[in-house]
Amino acid sequence: MEQNGVQDYSKLFGTQVHDANTAFEFLMVAVFQPGMSWKVAASKLPVFKRLFANFDYHKIATFDEPEIESIESDAEMIQNDRKIQAVFQNAKAAVNLEPEFKDLADYFWSFKPADSEAIDRTALGTTVAKDMKKRGFTFVGPTTMGLLLTGIGILPRPHRD
């Protein structure tokens, strides 16, 4: 029986993530989330894990057309070819971050502000999204990147009153 992706994502959300593949997992949710709730995207984490080499972006970057077609035709996969293609493009872009950065997580952590409590989440999300787009990433908007930075613990979770 597959794990519940929503529970796994919720439990991990806001913890400091320094593992590159886990950072890519958060990036995948960010790619698939627009146009649906985060719960729908996160609920597919077990499917993503199965189809996308346990989030190993080095392996994903080497997938060829038969593997891509298999993923696109999987009945449990979110059927959005543009977002699926974005995963492959983002995997290649993540590999290309090296050797400038140790890995994808190191890249994200390079944006950690000195005072993360006073930071404007939207402004930082915009900065990260622009940098990522310059580096070949796609489906990385300011809002989802701000959320990703919170999800992997770079920015604090918003306070709830």
N, C-alpha and C positions, 0 to 999 in steps of 0.2 A: 504494500500500500504506500502510495506516495505521500510525502509530508505535506502539511498545509503551508503553502508559500506565504500566505498573509500572516500567519503566526510567526513564522521564521523571520520575515521581513520586519515585522513590528518589534520583535525581540531584539533584533540587531540594530534597528534604526536609532541613531543618536549615540551609538558606541563608537569609540575610536577604532577605525578600520585602517590597518596598515598592510593588509594582504592585498596584492594586486588583483587576484582573481575575484575576491569579494568586492573590491572597488568596481571591477567590470560588471559584476552582478548588479550593483546599484545603477551603473550606467545603462544596463539593459532595461531595467524597470523604467528609468527616465526616458529612454527611447520609445518604449511601448505605451507609456502613460498618457501622452496627449490624446485627447478625444475620448478618454475613458477614465474611470476612477483609479487611484493608485491601488485599490484593493483588487480590481480586475487584473491589472498588470502583475501585481505581486502574487496573485493566486496561481499564475502560470510559472512561477519560479521552478517547481519540480519539472515541468515540461522543458523550460529553458535549460535547466541543468542537464537533462537527458540528451537534448538535441545539440547543445552547444558546448560539448567537451568539458562539462563541469566548470564552465566560465573561464577556461584557460584560453585567453585571447591569443596567445602564441599559436595554439593549434587551430583556433577558429580562423585566423588570418590565412591559413594554408588550405582551407576548404575549397574544393573546386566545384564545378557545375553539378555533377551528380549528387554531391552532398547537399548543396544548396537546394536543388530540386526536391530532394527527400525531405528536407526541413519544411519547405514551402507547402508540400503536399501532406504533411502530418496532420491528422484530424484534430489533434489536441492543441496545435499551434495557433496562435492568433494569426488570422489570415489577412496580413497586410504586407504585401511584397516589398513596398518601399521601406517599411520599418525593419523587415528581415534583412534586406540589402544593407540598411544602415548598420546593423550589427556587424556585418562582415567588413564594411568600410571602417567602422570604429575600431575593430580589432586590429586592422592593418595600421591605422593611425596610432593606436596605443603602442604597438611594436615599434613604430618609427620614433616614439619619444625617447627610446634608448639609443645611444648612451648618454644623451643630455640629462636624463633622469634615470634613476635606478629602475623604476617601473611606473605603472599607471598610478598607483597609490601615492608614490613619492611625488609625482607630478601634481596631483590634487592637493597634497599637503604643502606644496610650494606656495599655494595661495593663502595659507593660514595667516590671518591678520594678527598683529601684535596684541590688539585688544578686540577679541571676537565678540564681547558683550556689546560693544558700541558700534559694531559694523552694520552697515545697511545691507541686508541679505540680498535685496534685489540688485543693488549696485555691484556687489561682488559676483553674483550670479551672471550679470551682464559681462563683467570683465572676463570671467572664466569661459563663458560661452563664446565670446569673440575670439579669445585665444585658441580655444579648441577648434573653431571653424577655420582659423588660419592654418591650423595643423592638420586639417583634413577630416575632422570629425563632422558628423551630420546628425540631425535631430537632437541638437543640444541647445535649447533655448535658455534664456536667463532665468525663468521661473523654475524650470526643472533642474538647472544646475545649482541654483540656490538651495533647492530641496535636497539634491544629492550631497552638497557640502554639509548640510545638517545631518543627513542620514549617515554619513561616514565619520561624524563627530568633529569636523573641522569648525563648524559653527554650532553654537548651543541651540538646543530646542527652544522654540518660542515659549515664553512664560504664559501659562493659562491662569486667568483670574477667576 
